[in-house]
Amino acid sequence: MLRKLVPDIVNTSVLISVSPSQSAREVAMAMATHRVAAVLIMDGKRLVGIVTERDITVRVVAEGRNPASVRADEIMTPDPHTLPPDAMAMQALELMQTRKFRHLPVVEDGRVLAMVSMRDLHSAIHRQLSQDLHDRDTYIHGENYGIA
């Protein structure tokens, strides 16, 4: 798939971030409010980490820690892998599969532009495969194929 991360896969208008000092509970509340599975941990304008639902589950809940007293910087993945906006979707997918994570910040010149998820990539792949199949069928059967 030859689609670029930005603007073909993700939109750059929705970024959810919290500070390193916020509690795991506040992180979870931000995720719930915005219906996302990961948030950026930002120190000012600098990306310092990422916290996912899995991090909260494994590093807080499973360990019996108090979410109100655990800080985001205690449970975040520090210095997460990133890709530039012109990276291809397949490059992101390969990195995420190899490193076994489901969210990847898109960064340009030190500025976070977007967050791409495995779900975003799967949706893009599904759309591309559907279009490819439609194009194939149209080529084989003619322009009016499938029209009732």
C-alpha positions in Angstrom: 0.0 0.0 0.0 1.5 3.3 -1.1 -0.5 5.6 1.1 1.3 8.2 3.3 0.5 8.4 7.0 -0.5 12.0 6.7 -3.0 12.9 5.2 -4.0 9.5 3.7 -4.4 7.5 6.9 -4.8 9.8 9.9 -6.1 13.2 10.5 -4.0 15.7 12.3 -6.7 17.6 14.2 -7.2 15.2 17.2 -4.3 14.8 19.6 -4.9 13.9 23.2 -2.0 14.6 25.5 -1.3 14.8 29.2 1.6 16.0 31.3 4.1 13.5 32.9 2.9 14.5 36.4 -0.8 13.7 35.8 -2.1 10.6 37.5 -3.0 7.3 35.8 -6.6 8.0 36.8 -6.4 11.4 34.9 -4.8 9.6 31.9 -7.6 7.0 31.9 -10.3 9.7 32.2 -8.7 11.5 29.2 -8.8 8.3 27.2 -12.5 7.7 28.2 -13.6 11.2 27.5 -12.0 11.3 24.0 -12.6 7.6 23.3 -9.0 6.8 22.5 -6.8 3.9 23.6 -3.5 5.9 23.9 -2.4 9.4 24.9 0.8 11.3 24.3 2.8 12.3 27.3 4.1 15.8 26.6 6.5 18.0 28.5 5.5 21.3 27.0 5.8 20.7 23.3 8.2 17.8 23.6 7.0 14.2 23.3 8.4 12.3 26.2 6.2 9.2 26.2 3.0 7.4 25.4 0.5 5.7 27.7 -1.9 3.1 26.4 -4.8 1.2 27.9 -2.5 -1.8 28.1 0.0 0.2 30.2 -2.8 1.1 32.7 -4.0 -2.5 32.8 -0.5 -4.0 33.3 1.3 -1.4 35.2 -1.4 -0.1 37.5 -4.4 -2.4 37.8 -2.6 -5.8 37.6 -0.1 -4.6 40.1 -2.8 -3.3 42.5 -1.5 0.3 42.4 -3.6 3.3 43.2 -4.4 5.0 39.9 -4.9 8.3 41.7 -1.3 8.3 43.0 0.6 6.7 40.1 2.1 9.3 37.8 1.9 9.1 34.0 5.7 9.2 33.8 5.9 6.0 36.0 3.8 4.0 33.6 4.5 5.5 30.2 6.7 4.0 27.4 9.4 6.7 27.3 10.8 8.0 24.0 8.4 6.0 21.8 9.2 5.1 18.2 7.9 7.7 15.7 7.6 8.0 12.0 7.5 11.1 9.8 4.2 12.1 8.1 5.4 11.1 4.7 6.2 7.5 5.8 4.2 4.9 4.0 1.5 3.0 5.8 3.2 -0.3 5.2 6.3 1.0 7.0 4.2 1.9 10.0 2.5 -1.5 9.9 5.8 -3.4 9.8 7.3 -1.3 12.6 4.2 -1.9 14.8 4.1 -5.6 14.1 7.8 -6.1 14.7 7.9 -4.0 17.9 4.5 -5.3 19.1 2.7 -2.0 19.7 -0.6 -0.6 18.4 -0.1 3.2 18.5 2.6 5.2 16.8 3.1 9.0 17.0 3.7 10.8 13.7 6.4 13.5 14.2 8.0 16.1 12.0 10.8 18.4 13.2 10.1 17.4 16.8 6.4 18.3 16.6 3.8 15.7 17.0 1.3 15.8 14.1 -0.8 12.8 14.7 -1.1 9.3 16.2 -1.7 6.4 13.9 -3.2 3.2 15.3 -3.3 -0.4 14.1 -7.0 0.2 13.6 -6.3 3.1 11.3 -3.9 1.0 9.2 -6.3 -1.9 9.1 -9.1 0.4 7.9 -6.9 1.8 5.2 -5.8 -1.6 4.0 -9.5 -2.8 3.9 -10.4 0.3 1.8 -7.5 -0.3 -0.5 -8.3 -4.0 -1.0 -12.0 -3.2 -1.6 -11.0 -0.7 -4.2 -8.6 -3.1 -5.8 -11.3 -5.8 -6.0 -13.8 -3.3 -7.5 -11.2 -2.2 -10.1 -10.4 -5.8 -11.0 -14.0 -6.7 -11.4 -14.7 -3.6 -13.5 -11.7 -4.4 -15.7 -12.8 -8.1 -16.1 -16.6 -7.6 -16.4 -17.0 -4.1 -17.8 -17.9 -0.7 -16.5 -21.5 -1.6 -15.6 -20.6 -4.7 -13.5 -22.6 -4.9 -10.3 -25.1 -2.3 -11.2 -28.7 -3.6 -10.9 
